[in-house]
Amino acid sequence: MAKNPLFELYEAGTSVWLDYIRRSLMTSGELQRMIEEDAVVGMTSNPTIFEKAIGGSSDYDDALRDLVHAGIPDEEIMLNLIVEDIKLAADVLKPVYEQTKHKDGYVSIEVLPRVADDTQGTIAMAHDLFDRVGRPNIFVKIPATDAGLPAIEQCIADGLNINITLMFSVKVYEDVARAFIRGLQRRMKDRHPVDVASVASFFVSRVDTAVDKLLAQKIAASTDPTERAGLQKLMGKAAVANAKMAYQAFMRIFNGPEFADLRAAGASVQRCLWASTGTKNPSYSDVMYVEELIGSETVNTMPQQTMMAFKEHGEVRPSLLENVEGARQVLRELAAAGIDMDKVTSDLRVDGVKLFADSIDKLLEEIANKKQKLQQGSGGAHEAQLGTLDNAVSTRLEQLEQTAVVRRIAEKDAGLWKSNGSAQSEIRERLGWLQVADRMEERVPELEALRKELVGEGFTDVVLMGMGGSSLAPEVFRQTFGAKRGALEVHVLDTTDPAAISALEKAIDLGKTVFIVASKSGTTLETLSHYRYFWQQAGQKGGQFIAITDPGTSLADEASRRGFRRTFLNPPDIGGRYSALSYFGLVPAALGGVDVSGLLDRAATMVQACSPSVQARENPGAWLGAVFAEAAKVGRDKITIVAPPAIQSFGVWAEQLIAESTGKEGKGLVPVADEALGAPELYGNDRLFVRLALPGDDEPSALAALAKAGHPVVTLTLGDPLAIGAEFFRWEYAIAVAGAILGINVFDQPNVQEAKDLTKKVLSEGNPPTVGQGIRWAGQSGATLEAAIQSLLGQVRAGDYVALLAFIVPSPEHDRALNAIRLAIRDSYRVATTVGYGPRYLHSTGQLHKGGPNTGVFLQLVGDDPHDVPIPGEKFSFGVLKQAQALGDFQALRNHGRRVLRVQMADVAQGLAKIAQSVATVRVG
């Protein structure tokens, strides 16, 4: 097998350890594979990892049942589960331990936080854990607290292998190294072997997180461009500089006289272990804390995602010895800027102990929750009545396992979706969503601080201006969680309808409103039009504007030039519809008071549940993707989403994910959201029902009847509304898997641009009228509206879907009118129906309409705009833009040979009533 960068890293002197553990990692053979194929020679664990593993899998259910029946306390249950995993991992790593002559092959287990400030308690617990595991190739982790230092010395003297953790400062590192040396010296004095192993875990990324926050505050407070530039260039530099100084101390201590006698006696050095090496800032390279910390006698323990990223694009060089003087200069400049690194690292150590204690509490809480579920006989996170699909799904899951699809996704193997080289390059640049939940976790304090800052300044509202992936997740958060005390009320603007824009303006106090301009490309026409309008209306005050965009866009430049309050640069390797857990979703969520940490916590559990160590049949994302794909293969390609009111808006987001990802090259899954359930006889054989449920929800009787009638029904149970965060990832993963099975590149959108180009063409040919008389129609023959509708619906066939495309004000009244029309069509023709407001749907289901199978029948409904709103700097107004977008999409649909009827209405309420009457008449006829 060809060497990958992980083997090169090992050969350069940096041992590759995995910062992850889960029972199936060992029992499935995945850890053994990683040893053989990814150069893994050790492991570390922590309570957060165990919490996600236990909560996000069924790996521990049998063992947990036995422990519950034994009647032992929760903490003892926890220790039993952890110790068993450590034993399993140590056994798999034992050959490595022997082959490397005890240098590598270790797995770490941590003393509990309740003894962090208790020297004797730490010593006793370290011995207890070592005895419980009963394996030579383990490290007991002890934190580098004041009480921990003498415990480290004593445990080394007692012959225990110790991993010292929670180190952030060079001074503490030196104290730890000398505690290790003193422990060995005591052994040598007592004529005991000095072959005790130790590593000193120096935490990296958290240093940058803390220092960058302080630098950002100083940048915001400075009015001197030169000072701001100097501070800016220090961002993201502190952690590596700090670690390089620790490595210099390592070489000085272990190559000097302090260790000379021990070295002569055969003792091994205490290696530096770089911990917390997953990149937290999405603006930084995802492998920076690996590439910049390479040198002999070191260890880098990496999360799976970081390891896979380094395997895919990491570069190896002896970086720890590069530009050491430059690292010293960084620290000098930080000090000159008023950054007290001693205080930063001291605070991080204190916070680290607290976070560790919190993690244990969460782990115990997760065990208690899991106990309750097992005692109640809960069916778990997903249940299914698949009927005839069951065997096909089982077979497919076996094939996914055999072809290592889950691992290949983690490794960002673009060949899963396309064989074309250029297409694969583009796909690899769209897989950042796999790591974004972890990368955003440490941005939460920054987002919460921004909310407090805005509320403290008297702001009451925030308007999110964006389209598609920039608006749909914020809309889900807005509808799911509502307005919160101590937060801003969120409004989502993703329409060009002038009446809607005017209504929003009247609903807010412009002086107390913050405006978020959200566009990945920085060039989204609708969003920039919204921005230009409200920039003028709000008095051109940069402090009221926030930008979310990719690095290097014209919007980022505009935000800098006009002095926006904040600019959030999103990771560029995330496509819009996969961006819910990035800045695009989380900034408005945080400003609205949503528990963003809770969202990401639940998402992280789902990420772990979908990891390569989990067999495909146990992987919730892979399982759902297999269901989607196998259902589509037998014609059940209408994914009908059923959800309770509390989380009903999830379907709006899922529509874009499914339609835009799969609707191309004549293929595609059709998402159906917000369609009320009916009797079994109202449906064809093209449906797959997916129900989202919350605890305590009763299954709708109509859904039970559909399952009884043979329709496949999947139920996904969310622990609470915050589990929407987990569902975002589950569904993204599922669609990626379904695309791989169906031969669809789910990361491009080849037909979206067509409607945009036709809109520009319409505008270039002269502004279309915004008002007219009565009801007008085009696209179908018929002397009356009823005849035209009959002409359109007369073309509906089994397996089709009818889409209502409404360029009108989004409102509850219009929702009800459109739903009445769709249900009348569904009930009469036994076909799926969808409803989309324009231009929102152009950025959502529009790709499917034009690039998917020719099974769509389209009824475009366009309201006139008697009261228009200008767009500053443009020759056209919002009303003209809306009309041009509607006409452009109508022409695009016709160019693709789609069955479409366009209805223009001077009075929307009367027009919708007339259409409903016509549909009813056609149905009766």
Residue pairs with C-beta under 8 A, 6 or more apart in sequence:
1 37
4 37
4 38
4 39
4 311
5 310
5 311
5 313
5 314
5 315
5 316
6 16
6 38
6 39
6 40
6 307
6 310
6 311
6 314
7 39
8 316
9 16
9 39
9 290
9 294
9 300
9 310
9 314
9 316
10 16
10 39
10 41
12 294
12 295
12 296
12 316
12 317
12 318
13 294
13 295
13 296
13 297
13 298
14 293
14 294
14 295
14 296
14 298
14 299
14 300
15 41
15 42
15 103
15 104
15 271
15 298
15 299
15 300
16 38
16 39
16 40
16 41
16 42
16 300
16 302
16 307
17 40
17 41
17 42
17 43
17 44
17 104
17 273
17 299
17 300
17 301
17 302
18 31
18 34
18 40
18 42
18 43
18 44
18 301
18 302
18 304
18 307
19 43
19 44
19 45
19 46
19 49
19 275
19 277
19 278
19 301
19 302
19 303
20 43
20 45
20 49
20 303
20 304
20 611
20 613
21 43
21 45
21 49
21 50
21 53
21 85
21 86
21 89
21 107
22 49
22 53
22 57
22 59
22 85
22 608
22 611
22 613
22 614
23 53
23 57
23 59
23 60
23 84
23 85
23 88
24 30
24 57
24 59
24 613
24 614
24 615
24 618
25 31
25 89
25 613
26 85
26 88
26 89
26 91
26 92
27 59
27 88
28 613
28 614
28 615
30 407
30 612
30 613
31 40
31 43
31 89
31 92
31 93
31 613
32 92
34 40
35 41
35 92
35 93
35 96
38 307
38 311
40 307
41 93
41 96
41 100
41 104
41 105
42 93
42 96
42 104
42 105
42 106
42 107
42 299
42 301
43 89
43 93
43 106
43 107
43 108
43 301
44 107
44 108
44 141
44 163
44 201
44 273
44 275
44 301
45 82
45 85
45 86
45 107
45 108
45 109
45 110
46 110
46 356
46 359
47 110
47 356
47 359
47 360
47 362
47 363
48 359
48 362
48 363
49 608
50 78
50 81
50 82
50 85
50 363
51 359
51 362
51 363
51 366
51 605
52 604
52 605
52 607
52 608
52 609
53 59
53 60
53 608
54 60
54 64
54 81
54 363
54 366
54 367
54 370
55 366
55 369
55 370
55 605
56 605
56 606
56 608
56 609
57 608
57 609
57 614
57 618
58 380
58 618
59 618
60 81
60 370
61 370
61 374
63 80
63 81
63 84
64 77
64 81
64 367
64 370
64 371
64 374
65 374
67 76
67 77
67 80
67 81
68 77
68 371
68 374
68 375
72 80
74 364
74 367
74 368
74 371
75 112
75 364
77 367
77 371
78 360
78 363
78 364
78 367
79 132
81 367
82 109
83 109
83 129
83 132
83 133
86 107
86 109
86 133
86 135
86 138
87 133
87 134
87 135
89 107
90 106
90 107
90 133
90 135
90 137
90 138
91 135
93 105
93 106
93 107
93 137
94 105
94 135
94 137
95 105
96 104
96 105
97 104
97 105
97 106
97 136
97 137
98 105
99 105
102 136
102 137
102 195
102 197
102 268
103 197
103 268
105 137
106 137
106 138
106 139
106 161
106 163
106 197
107 137
107 138
107 139
108 138
108 139
108 140
108 141
108 163
109 129
109 133
109 138
109 139
109 140
109 141
110 140
110 141
110 165
110 356
111 122
111 125
111 126
111 129
111 140
111 141
111 142
111 143
112 125
112 360
113 143
113 353
113 356
113 357
113 360
114 121
114 357
115 121
115 122
115 124
115 125
116 122
116 143
116 145
116 147
116 148
116 353
116 356
116 357
117 145
117 146
117 147
118 147
119 147
119 148
119 150
119 151
119 154
120 151
122 142
122 147
122 148
122 151
122 155
123 151
123 154
123 155
123 158
126 140
126 142
126 151
126 155
126 160
126 162
127 155
127 158
127 160
129 140
130 138
130 140
130 160
136 161
137 161
138 161
139 161
139 162
139 163
139 197
139 198
139 199
140 155
140 160
140 161
140 162
140 163
141 162
141 163
141 164
141 165
141 201
142 148
142 151
142 152
142 155
142 162
142 163
142 164
142 165
143 164
143 165
143 166
143 349
143 352
143 353
143 356
144 152
144 164
144 165
144 166
144 167
144 172
144 175
144 176
144 349
145 166
145 349
145 353
148 164
149 175
149 176
149 179
150 179
152 162
152 164
152 176
152 179
152 180
152 183
153 179
153 180
153 182
153 183
153 186
154 183
155 162
155 183
156 162
156 179
156 180
156 182
156 183
156 184
156 187
156 196
156 198
157 182
157 183
157 184
157 186
157 187
159 187
159 192
159 193
159 196
160 196
161 196
161 197
161 198
162 180
162 196
162 198
163 198
163 199
163 201
163 273
164 176
164 179
164 180
164 198
164 199
164 200
164 201
165 201
165 203
165 275
166 201
166 203
166 349
166 352
166 353
166 356
167 173
167 176
167 200
167 201
167 202
167 203
167 246
167 349
168 202
168 203
168 206
168 207
168 242
168 344
168 345
168 346
168 348
168 349
168 352
169 242
169 341
169 342
169 345
169 346
169 349
170 242
170 245
170 246
170 249
171 342
172 345
172 349
173 200
173 202
173 246
173 249
173 250
173 272
174 249
174 253
176 200
176 270
177 200
177 249
177 250
177 253
177 254
177 270
178 253
178 258
180 198
180 200
180 270
181 253
181 258
181 259
181 262
181 270
183 196
184 194
184 196
184 262
184 267
185 261
185 262
187 193
187 194
187 196
188 194
188 261
188 262
188 265
188 267
194 262
194 265
194 266
194 267
195 266
195 267
195 268
196 267
197 268
198 270
198 271
199 270
199 271
199 272
199 273
199 299
200 250
200 270
200 271
200 272
200 273
201 273
201 274
201 275
201 301
202 243
202 246
202 272
202 273
202 274
202 275
203 275
203 276
203 348
203 352
204 239
204 240
204 242
204 243
204 274
204 275
204 276
204 277
204 289
204 293
205 239
205 276
205 277
205 278
205 279
205 280
205 289
205 442
206 239
206 276
206 280
206 348
206 352
206 442
207 238
207 239
207 242
207 344
207 345
207 348
208 236
208 237
208 238
208 239
208 280
208 281
208 284
209 280
209 281
209 442
210 344
210 347
210 348
211 234
211 238
211 239
211 334
211 339
211 341
211 344
212 235
212 236
212 238
212 281
213 445
213 446
214 339
214 344
215 231
215 232
215 234
215 235
215 337
215 339
216 235
216 446
218 231
218 337
218 338
219 228
219 231
219 232
222 228
222 231
230 333
230 337
231 337
234 330
234 333
234 334
234 337
236 281
236 283
236 284
236 288
237 330
238 330
238 331
238 334
238 339
238 341
238 344
239 289
240 288
240 289
240 292
240 293
240 327
241 326
241 327
241 328
241 330
241 331
242 331
242 341
242 345
243 272
243 274
243 292
243 293
243 320
244 293
244 320
244 324
244 327
245 327
245 328
245 331
246 272
247 272
247 293
247 295
247 298
247 320
248 324
250 269
250 272
250 297
253 259
254 263
254 269
254 270
254 297
259 267
259 269
263 269
269 297
271 297
271 298
271 299
272 297
272 298
272 299
273 298
273 299
273 300
273 301
274 289
274 290
274 293
274 298
274 299
274 300
274 301
275 301
276 289
277 289
277 290
277 293
277 300
277 301
277 302
277 303
277 306
278 289
278 302
278 303
278 305
278 306
278 435
278 438
278 439
279 285
279 286
279 287
279 288
279 289
279 306
279 439
280 438
280 439
280 441
280 442
280 443
281 439
281 442
281 443
282 432
282 436
282 439
282 440
282 443
282 569
282 570
282 571
282 582
282 583
283 551
283 569
283 571
285 291
286 305
286 306
286 309
286 432
286 435
286 439
287 306
287 309
287 310
287 313
287 314
289 300
289 306
290 300
290 302
290 306
290 310
290 314
291 310
291 314
291 315
291 316
291 317
291 319
292 319
292 320
293 300
293 319
293 320
294 300
294 316
294 317
294 318
294 319
294 320
295 318
295 319
295 320
295 321
298 320
302 310
303 438
304 410
304 611
304 612
305 410
305 434
305 435
305 438
306 435
308 410
308 411
308 412
309 412
309 435
311 411
312 411
312 412
312 428
331 341
334 341
335 341
369 719
373 380
379 717
380 717
381 620
381 716
381 717
382 620
382 623
382 624
382 714
382 715
382 716
382 717
383 714
383 715
383 717
384 390
384 627
384 712
384 713
384 714
384 715
385 707
385 712
385 713
386 393
386 627
386 712
386 714
387 710
387 711
387 712
388 634
388 710
389 627
389 630
389 631
389 634
389 636
389 712
392 630
392 633
392 634
393 623
393 626
393 627
393 630
394 617
396 626
396 629
396 630
396 741
397 616
397 617
397 622
397 623
397 626
398 616
398 617
400 406
400 616
400 622
400 626
400 737
401 615
401 616
401 617
405 416
405 616
405 622
405 737
405 740
406 610
406 611
406 612
406 614
406 616
406 619
406 622
407 612
408 415
408 416
409 416
409 434
409 733
409 736
409 737
409 740
410 434
410 611
410 612
412 428
412 431
412 434
414 423
414 424
414 425
414 427
414 428
414 431
415 424
416 740
417 423
417 427
417 736
417 739
417 740
417 744
417 745
417 746
417 747
418 424
418 427
418 745
423 745
423 748
426 747
426 748
427 745
427 747
428 573
429 572
429 573
430 573
430 574
430 575
430 578
430 747
431 573
431 747
432 571
432 572
432 573
432 574
432 578
433 574
433 575
433 578
433 579
433 581
433 582
433 729
433 732
434 607
436 571
436 574
436 579
436 581
436 582
437 581
437 600
437 603
437 604
437 607
437 725
437 729
438 604
438 607
439 571
440 581
440 582
440 583
440 586
440 600
441 597
441 600
441 604
443 583
443 586
444 586
444 590
444 596
444 597
444 600
447 586
447 587
447 590
447 591
447 596
448 590
448 596
450 566
450 587
450 590
450 591
451 487
451 488
451 590
451 591
451 593
454 462
454 488
454 514
454 591
455 486
455 487
455 488
458 512
459 488
459 512
459 513
459 514
459 544
460 488
460 489
460 509
460 512
460 513
461 488
461 489
461 490
461 491
461 508
461 509
461 512
461 513
461 514
462 488
462 489
462 490
462 491
462 513
462 514
462 515
462 516
462 588
462 591
462 592
463 491
463 492
463 493
463 504
463 508
463 513
463 514
463 515
463 516
463 534
464 470
464 471
464 474
464 490
464 491
464 492
464 493
464 516
464 518
464 588
465 493
465 494
465 515
465 516
465 517
465 518
465 527
465 530
465 531
465 534
466 474
466 492
466 493
466 494
466 516
466 517
466 518
466 519
466 524
466 527
466 548
466 584
467 494
467 519
467 524
467 526
467 527
467 839
467 840
467 842
467 843
468 494
468 576
468 577
468 656
468 660
468 840
468 843
468 844
469 520
469 575
469 576
469 577
469 578
469 579
469 580
469 584
469 656
469 843
470 518
470 519
470 520
470 524
470 527
470 548
470 576
470 579
470 584
471 492
471 493
471 494
471 518
471 840
472 494
472 577
472 580
472 652
472 653
472 656
472 844
473 579
473 580
473 584
473 585
473 589
473 653
473 728
474 490
474 492
474 584
474 585
474 588
474 589
475 492
475 494
475 649
475 652
475 653
476 580
476 649
476 650
476 652
476 653
476 724
477 490
477 585
477 588
477 589
477 592
477 594
477 724
478 490
478 491
478 492
478 588
478 592
478 649
479 648
479 649
480 646
480 647
480 649
480 650
480 721
480 724
481 589
481 592
481 593
481 594
481 721
483 489
483 490
483 592
483 593
484 592
484 593
484 594
485 593
486 593
487 591
487 592
487 593
488 514
488 591
488 592
488 593
489 592
490 588
490 591
490 592
491 504
491 507
491 508
492 588
493 500
493 501
493 504
493 530
494 526
494 839
494 840
494 843
495 501
495 809
495 810
495 837
495 838
495 839
495 840
495 882
496 526
496 529
496 839
496 878
496 881
496 882
496 885
497 807
497 808
497 809
497 810
497 863
497 865
497 878
497 882
498 865
498 867
498 868
498 869
498 877
498 878
498 879
498 882
499 809
499 865
499 867
500 809
500 810
501 530
501 533
501 869
501 878
502 867
502 869
503 809
505 534
505 537
510 534
510 537
510 538
510 539
511 538
511 539
513 538
513 544
514 544
514 545
514 546
514 565
514 591
515 531
515 534
515 535
515 538
515 544
515 545
515 546
516 545
516 546
516 547
516 548
516 587
516 588
516 591
517 527
517 528
517 530
517 531
517 545
517 546
517 547
517 548
517 549
517 555
517 559
517 564
518 527
518 547
518 548
518 549
518 584
518 587
518 588
519 527
519 528
519 548
519 549
519 553
519 555
520 549
520 550
520 553
520 570
520 575
520 576
520 579
520 584
521 549
521 550
521 553
522 549
522 550
522 553
522 554
522 555
522 556
522 558
523 553
523 554
523 555
525 756
525 759
525 881
526 839
526 881
528 555
529 871
529 874
529 878
529 881
531 545
532 871
532 872
532 873
532 874
533 869
533 870
533 871
533 872
533 878
535 545
535 562
535 872
536 872
538 544
540 562
542 562
542 563
542 564
542 565
543 563
543 565
544 565
545 559
545 562
545 564
545 565
546 564
546 565
546 566
546 567
546 568
546 587
547 555
547 556
547 558
547 559
547 564
547 566
547 567
547 568
548 567
548 568
548 570
548 583
548 584
548 587
549 555
549 556
549 559
549 567
549 568
549 569
549 570
550 556
550 569
550 570
550 572
551 569
551 572
556 567
556 569
559 567
560 567
568 583
568 587
569 583
570 579
570 582
570 583
570 584
571 582
574 582
575 747
576 584
576 843
577 656
577 657
577 660
577 661
578 657
578 732
579 585
580 653
580 728
580 732
581 599
581 600
581 603
581 725
581 728
581 729
585 728
586 596
586 599
586 600
589 596
589 599
590 596
595 722
598 722
598 725
599 722
599 724
599 725
600 725
601 722
601 725
602 719
602 722
602 723
602 724
602 725
602 726
603 725
603 726
603 728
603 729
605 726
606 620
606 621
606 725
606 726
606 727
606 729
606 730
607 729
609 618
609 619
609 620
609 621
610 619
610 620
610 621
610 622
610 729
610 730
610 733
616 622
616 623
616 626
617 623
620 730
621 729
621 730
621 731
621 732
621 733
621 734
621 736
621 737
622 733
622 734
622 737
623 734
624 714
624 716
624 730
624 731
624 733
624 734
624 737
625 733
625 734
625 735
625 736
625 737
625 738
625 740
625 741
626 737
626 738
626 741
627 688
627 712
627 714
627 734
628 639
628 669
628 688
628 734
628 735
628 737
628 738
629 737
629 738
629 741
629 742
630 741
631 637
631 639
631 688
631 712
632 669
632 738
632 742
633 742
635 685
635 686
635 799
636 685
636 686
636 687
636 688
636 712
637 668
637 669
637 670
637 686
637 688
637 853
638 669
638 670
638 672
638 686
638 687
638 688
638 801
638 832
639 654
639 658
639 669
639 670
639 671
639 672
639 688
639 690
640 672
640 675
640 687
640 688
640 689
640 690
640 832
641 650
641 651
641 654
641 671
641 672
641 673
641 690
641 692
642 677
642 689
642 690
642 691
642 692
642 700
642 703
643 650
643 651
643 691
643 692
644 692
644 693
644 694
644 697
646 694
646 721
647 692
647 694
647 718
647 721
647 724
648 674
650 692
650 724
650 727
651 671
651 673
651 674
652 673
652 674
653 728
654 671
654 673
654 731
655 671
655 673
655 834
655 836
655 844
655 845
656 843
656 844
656 845
657 671
657 731
657 732
657 735
658 669
658 670
658 671
658 731
658 735
659 668
659 669
659 670
659 671
659 844
659 845
659 846
659 847
659 848
659 852
660 749
660 752
660 843
660 844
660 845
660 846
660 847
660 848
661 735
661 739
661 744
661 746
661 747
662 668
662 669
662 735
662 738
662 739
662 742
662 744
662 746
662 848
662 852
663 669
663 670
663 845
663 847
663 848
663 849
663 851
663 852
664 744
664 745
664 748
664 749
664 750
664 751
664 847
664 851
664 852
665 744
665 851
666 851
666 852
666 853
666 854
667 742
667 743
667 744
667 852
667 853
668 744
668 848
668 851
668 852
668 853
669 738
670 801
670 832
670 834
670 848
670 852
670 855
670 856
671 834
671 845
672 687
672 801
672 832
672 833
672 834
673 834
674 819
674 835
675 819
675 822
675 823
675 826
675 832
675 833
675 834
676 819
676 823
677 700
677 702
677 703
677 706
678 702
678 823
678 826
678 827
679 702
679 705
680 705
680 706
680 708
680 709
680 711
681 830
682 826
682 827
682 830
683 706
683 711
683 830
684 798
684 799
684 830
684 831
686 798
686 799
686 832
687 706
687 711
687 712
687 832
688 711
688 712
688 714
689 703
689 706
689 707
689 711
689 712
689 713
689 714
690 713
690 714
690 716
691 699
691 700
691 703
691 713
691 714
691 715
691 716
692 716
692 718
692 727
693 699
693 715
693 716
693 717
693 718
694 717
694 718
694 720
694 721
695 717
695 719
695 720
699 715
703 713
706 713
707 713
716 727
716 730
718 724
718 726
718 727
735 746
736 746
738 744
738 746
739 745
739 746
749 847
749 851
750 847
750 851
751 846
751 847
751 850
751 851
751 892
752 842
752 843
752 846
752 847
754 850
754 892
754 895
755 842
755 846
755 850
755 885
755 888
755 889
755 892
756 842
756 888
757 888
758 887
758 888
758 889
758 891
758 892
759 881
759 884
759 885
759 887
759 888
759 889
760 888
761 888
762 768
762 884
762 887
762 888
762 891
763 876
763 880
763 881
763 884
767 875
767 876
767 877
767 880
767 884
768 880
768 883
768 884
768 887
769 883
770 864
770 865
770 866
770 868
770 877
770 879
770 880
770 882
770 883
771 864
771 865
771 866
771 906
772 864
772 904
772 906
773 906
774 906
775 785
775 903
775 904
775 905
775 906
775 911
775 914
776 903
776 904
777 785
777 788
777 901
777 902
777 903
777 904
778 890
778 901
778 902
779 788
779 792
779 860
779 890
779 894
779 900
779 901
779 902
780 788
780 789
780 791
780 792
780 900
780 901
781 787
781 788
781 791
782 788
782 789
782 790
782 791
785 903
785 914
785 915
785 918
786 918
786 921
786 922
788 901
788 903
789 859
789 901
789 915
789 918
789 919
789 922
790 918
790 922
790 925
791 901
792 857
792 859
792 899
792 900
792 901
793 802
793 825
793 828
793 829
793 857
793 919
793 922
795 857
795 899
796 802
796 829
796 831
796 857
798 830
798 831
799 831
799 855
800 829
800 831
800 832
800 855
800 856
800 857
801 831
801 832
801 833
801 834
801 855
801 856
801 857
802 822
802 825
802 826
802 829
802 831
802 832
802 833
802 834
802 856
802 857
802 858
802 859
803 833
803 834
803 835
803 836
803 845
803 849
803 856
803 857
803 858
803 859
804 818
804 821
804 822
804 833
804 834
804 835
804 836
804 859
804 861
805 836
805 838
805 841
805 858
805 859
805 860
805 861
805 889
806 814
806 818
806 835
806 836
806 837
806 838
806 860
806 861
807 837
807 838
807 839
807 860
807 861
807 862
807 863
807 882
807 883
807 885
807 886
808 814
808 837
808 861
808 862
808 863
808 905
808 908
809 863
809 908
810 837
810 840
813 909
814 908
814 912
815 835
817 909
817 912
817 913
817 916
818 835
818 861
818 912
819 835
820 916
821 912
821 915
821 916
821 919
822 833
822 834
822 835
823 833
824 916
824 919
824 920
824 923
825 831
825 833
825 919
825 923
826 832
826 833
827 923
828 919
828 922
828 923
831 857
834 845
836 844
836 845
838 860
838 862
838 882
838 885
838 886
838 889
839 882
839 885
842 885
842 889
846 889
848 856
849 856
849 858
849 893
849 898
850 892
850 893
850 896
850 898
854 896
854 897
854 898
856 898
856 899
857 898
857 899
857 900
858 893
858 898
858 899
858 900
858 901
859 900
859 901
859 903
859 915
860 886
860 889
860 890
860 893
860 900
860 901
860 902
860 903
861 903
861 905
861 911
861 912
861 915
862 883
862 886
862 902
862 903
862 904
862 905
863 905
863 908
863 911
864 904
864 905
864 906
864 907
864 908
865 878
865 879
865 882
865 883
868 877
868 878
868 879
868 880
869 877
869 878
869 879
870 877
870 878
871 877
871 878
871 881
876 884
886 902
890 900
890 902
893 900
894 900
903 911
903 915
905 911
905 912
